[in-house]
Amino acid sequence: MADYGITERGFVRKEVHTLLDEARDRAKAAFGADVDLTGTSALMKVLQVTAAEDARLWRRLEDLYYAGFLSTAVGDDLDLLGEDLGVRRPYLTSVGEVTLTVRDPLPERVYVLPEGTVLVTAAPVIAFHTTATVRLSAASDTATVGARAFVAGPGGDVAANQVVAIDPDYQAHYLSVAPPTTFAVANPRGFTGGSGQEDDETYRSRLLGRSRTMWTPAAVREAVLSVPGVVDVLLSDPLGGVDVSQSYFGVFPFDQRLFSDERRIGEPYFFSVVVAHEFARPWRTEGSVTGLFEQVTAAIDRVRPVGIHPQVVEADHIEVGLRARLVTQPGYDAQVLVGALTERLAVDIGGLALGGDVLYSQVMRALVEQPGVSDVQDLRLRRCPPVFGRITLGGVPFATDPVEAGPGENLAMGPTEIAVFTIDSALLDLEVMPR
């Protein structure tokens, strides 16, 4: 006979047919083997109803059993397990659209508002950022662009016409605008989405990956990655393990000499945290937006021991692009084709981590898999800024011109570099030729 309930294979529930068979056996034992158990008998109807109710109870017992495990809990049960771990289900970020207008522009001048332009509401200030580059001029003085709140949660779900201006500090630092030229900002419709929360699978992954220790590389990495806007993190702990670079490594008695110098008692100990982040989020606090540097430092402070301090540094964000000639099939619009390709590349390259190389084969695959492309010629990958000079007399040379890799070559990234691709990059040069 099969085992039911909590077993070595997990929880095994009884189905309706099993419960009904057991009910028939009990009825025969109670009323005799000749009791009427046909489908139209009154007793059989009662047994069918009670078996259906018992099946519902078994399903509920199964749900209660699996609600106690992170890998199987869902909904409110998963929220309760997350609260036990001290990690509440995060809110999503409010999104919407804003209309930007330039007033009294200078003739023949184009005003570029880059992706990440900081927009604010009236007091109490709520900050947003644009999600695409906007170009305004006297001939085209108005544009509509998507925007997102910097801070997740329902606070970003503002009503229509609440976003009123570009952040003054951001404009003073990054936008060269002199009176009488000004910018007007409005959101015709309200922002939405901030009241929603992460789906079960995303939240489950966050909980399963949570470190159970207070001070390990995994705990620090988890704390940094929990900061909104952080893409990847690299930890460098020079005294945290065996130093195999020592010349005497492996040639001495283990109980007599050290691998490397120990930290003296009372001296502060520093380790490095390299942080790669979303392009739209500022590294340092600017105006109404708290910088990622301050947020990451605060997150690490919650898990670090006394006397151990982080050196938080920004990763080298390397803009990448490509040059290629595309031969297209008849009937395909060139602009639509290029737009689809750039969106595909933005997704593929945006998934790279620190030190992840941009592979020639990966880019080629994205191009040839695009419907309408019959051939790809002279593909070259580009990066800017180029690699810093390693040995030099005087200052370290740094060029602003991009470096173009040779045919078939990958773009190799250093351990503290991360590739960044934007759909309107100046490094993107796609020539479309009809077949």
N, C-alpha and C positions, 0 to 999 in steps of 0.2 A: 504494500500500500504506500502511496506517495506521501511524503512528509509535507506538511503545510505550516504556514507561519514563518517564524525566523529559523532559517536553516543555514547550513554552511554555504549554500549557493545564493544567499540573500533571502529576501522575503518572498515566499510562494503563496499566492492567494488561491482561494477556492472559487471556481467559476460557478455559474448558475446551474449548469448541468450536473456538476458534482454535488452541490448542495441539494438539488432536487432528488438525485438518486439516494442520498443519505436520508432525506425526509421520507421517501417511499419505504425504505427499509425500516425506519422507526415506526411508521404507520402500520406496517404489516406486523411488527412485533407487538404493537399495542392493541390492534383491533383484529388481528388474525390474518392469515395468508389470503383469505378469500374476500378481504375488504375491497370495495369498489374504488379503484384508482384509475378509471378511464378518464379521458380528457374532458368529459362533460360532467363528471361527478363534483358535488359540492366540496368534498374533502380535497380533491385534487386541485380545485381552484384556490383553496386556502393554502395548500402546500406551495403552489406556484407563486402566490403573492409573498409568502414568508421567505421563500428561496430568493426572490428578487431583492427583497429588503436586506437579507443576509449578505448577498453579493455586494450590495452597495456598502455595507459595513466592512466587508473584507477589503474592498478597494480603498476605503478611508483608512483602514489600518495599514495598508501598504504605503499610502501617502505619508502617514505619520512616521513610519519606519524610515523611509528614504529622506524625509525632511530633516533628519539629524545629520546628514552628510553633505559636505560642500559640493561634492561631485554630482549629487542627484537632487538637491533641494531646489525649489523654484519659488518665485514670487515672494510673499511675505516671510515664508520660512527661510529663504536665503537671506533676506534682510536681517532676520534675528541672528543668524549665524555670523553675519558680517558685524553686527553690533557687539557680539561676544568677542570678536577679534579687534574691535576698535576701529573698524573701517565701514563707515556708512556708505550706502549706495550714492555715488556722485550724481549731481544734476548735470544736465546738458547745457549747452551754450545757446543763448538767444541769437537768432538770425533774422535778418530783414533787409530792406533796401533803403538807400538814402539818395536824395537828389542834391548834387553839388552844382553851384552856379558861381561863375566869376563875374564880378561887377566892376565896371570901368576898367576893362583890360587895356593894356598898351597895344597899339596896332602892331600886327605882324609877330606878336609874341605868343608862344604856346606855354601854358602853365601846366606843369606835370605834377600831379598828386600821386605819389607812389603807393603801391600796395602797403597796407599797414598805417596809412594816415589816420591819426587819432582824432576821433570825433567825440564830443561831450554833450551832455544835457545841461540844463540849468541846475542850480543847487537844489538838492544834494546831487553832486556830480556822479554820473554813471558814464563810463568810458566805453567806446566802441572803436573798431578799426575796420578799414575798408579791406576787401578781399581781392581787389584788382587795381591796376593802374588806370588813372583817369587823366585825359589830356583836354584842357579847356583853352579856348581862344575867343577872339571877338567874333569869328565866324561860327564857332560852336561853343556857346557859353554855358551850356547845361548838359549834364550827363547823369545817368542813374547807375549806381553800382551797389553790389552786395556789401553787407557789413555784418560783423559779429561782435558780441560783447566780450570784453576782456575777462570778466569774472562770470563763471557758470552760475546758474541758479535763476529762480523766478524774478530776482531783482532786475534782470536785463530785459524782461518782457514789458517794455515801456509802450505807452500808447502813441498814437500818431502825433506828429509834429512836436515831439519831445526832444529829439536830437537837434540842437540849434546852432552848433558852431564847431570849427576846428579847434582843437586844444591850443590855447595861446602859446604855451611853452614849446609844443611841437612845431608850430608855425614859425616861431622865432628861431629855432635851431635848424630846421630843414627846408623851409620854404622861403625863397627870396622874393618877397612881395613888399612893395612900397606904396604908400597912399598915393592916389585915392583908390587903388585896386584893393578889393576885399573879396572874401568868399562867403557865400550863403549856403547853409546846410538845412535840409528838412527831410523828414521821413514821412512820406504820404500815408503809409500804413504802419500799424504797430509792429513791434518785434515779437516773435513767438518762439517757442521751443524751450525756453529756460525752465519751465515747470516740469518738463519731462526728465526722466532719469535713465541711467544706463540700462541696457537690456540684460537679461539674466546671464547670457553667455559671456559678455564682456565683464560684468561684475564678478562672475564666478572665476574667470581667469585672474582677475585682480586679487581675489581672496586666496586662490590656490597658490599663487606665486608669492604670497606674503612671507617674509622672513620671520622665523620664530625666535631669533636672537636679537639682542639690542645693539651689539657692536661687531658687525662683520661687514665685509665688502657687499654682501647681498643686502644687508639692512640699509647701508648708505645708498646703494643704487636704487633700492625701492623708494627710499625717502625722496631722492632727487626726482625720480621718474613720476612721483605723485604730484609734482608741481605742474599746473597747467601750462602748456607751451613747450615743455622739455621733450625733445625728440629722442636723445640718446645721451649716455653718460659714460665716461671712462675714468676709472680710479687708478691712481698711481701711489703706491704705498712702499717707499724705498726700504723701510725697516720691518715690513710686515711679513717677510718670509725669508727663505734661504737665498743668499746672494751667490749664485753659481758663477758669477763673473770673476770672483777672486781667483788669483793664480794658484793658490794652494788648495782649491776645492777638490775634495776626493783623495787627497794624498796625506792625510794626517789622522791621528787618533781622534775619534769624535768626542771623547771625554776630556780632552786636554786643551783644545783651542776652539775659538769661535769662528763662525763663518764670516761675520762682519762686526763692526763696533755696535755695542748696545747703547740704548738711550740712557743717559745719566738720569738718576732719580731727581725730580724737581725741574728738569728742563722741559719746556713745551715741545710737543711733537707735532709736526706739520705733515699733511698728506695733500696731494693734489686731486682736484675733481674737475675734469674737463666736461663742459656742458654744451651740447648742441641743442639749438632751440628753433622754434618757428620763426620765419623771417619777419613776420608782422609784429612780434612782441619785442619791446625794447630790453636791452641788457641791463641798463641802469635806470633807476627811477626818473621819470620825466613827467613833470606836471602831475596830472591826476592818475597816472598809470604806474603802479609799483613794478620796479624792474625785476627781471628774473634773477639777477645776482642776489638781491636782497631776499627774494622768496626762497631760493635754493639754500642760502646760508641759514635762514631761519629753520628750514626743514631739517638740515643736518644737525643743527644745535639741539633738536629734540631727541636725537639718538646718540650723540657723541659723548664719551666720558670726559671728565674734568682733565684739563691739561693737554688734550688732543684737539688740534684746530685744523679746519680745512682751508686750503688755498683754492678758492673757486675761480676758475678761469674760463673764458669763452672759447669754444672750439673755433677753428678756422673754417668758415663757411665758404666753400669754393663754388663759384658759379660755373656751371658747365653748359655747353651747347654743342652744336654740330653744324657741319657744312656737308651738303649732299645734293645730288641731282636725281630727281624722281621722274621716272617715265610712267605716265598714267594711261589707263585705258580710256577709250572714247566715252564721252557722256558724263564724266566726273568733273565737278566744279573744283578748281584749284584751291580756292580759299577754304572751302569746307573740308577738303582733304587735309590741308596743312593744319587746320584747327583740330581735327580729330587726332592727327598724329601727335601734336604737341600735348594734348590732354593725356594721351596714352603714355608719352614719355614722362610727363609730370608725375603720373601715378607710379611708374616703374622706378624712376630715379628717386622719388620721394620716399620710397621704402628702404633706401640704403641706410646703414648705420655708420657710426664713426669708423673710419678706415676702410669702408667698403668701396672697392674699385668700380668705376663705370666701365662695364665690359662692352667691347666692340660688338660681340655676338648678340648681346642683349638688345642693344640699340638697333642693330640690323634686323633682328627678329621683329621688333616693334614696327619697323618700316615695311617690311615685306608682308607682314600679316594684315596690313591695312587694306580693306577692300578698295580696288581701283588702282593699286600700285602694281605695275607689271615688272619693274626693274629699278634697282638702286645703284647709282654710279658715283664713284669718287667720294665715298663717305669718310669724313674726317671728324674726330671728336676734338672738342676745344675745352679749355679751362682758363679761368681768370679769377684771382691772380695766379701767376705761375709759381713754381716752387721757389722759396727763398734761397739766396746764395748761402752755401755752407762754409766756404773758406774764402775770405776776402781780406784785402788790406784797406782799412777804412770802414765806412759805413756799409751795412748790408744792402746790396742792390735790390730794388723792388720795382718791377715794371708794371704798368697798367695795361699794356697790350696783352691780348690773350695768347696762349700757347696752343698750337695746333698739333695734335699727334699725327704720326705717320699712318699710312694705309694699314688697316688691320690692328693697330695698336690700341691698348686699353688706356684709360686715364687712371693712373695709380694714385691712390690717396694715402697720405700719411696717417699715423694712428690718431692724431688730433684733428684731422680734416674730415669734413662731411660734404658730399656733393649736393648742390642746390640747383634746381632747374625751374625756370619760370617760363610761362607760355609766351611772354613778350620780351624775352631775353635778346639783347643785342648780339649775343654769340650765335644766334640761330639764323642760319642762311640755307633755306631750302628752295632750290630751283625746280620748278615743275614744268615738265615738257610733255606735251601730248604724244601719244604713240603714233 
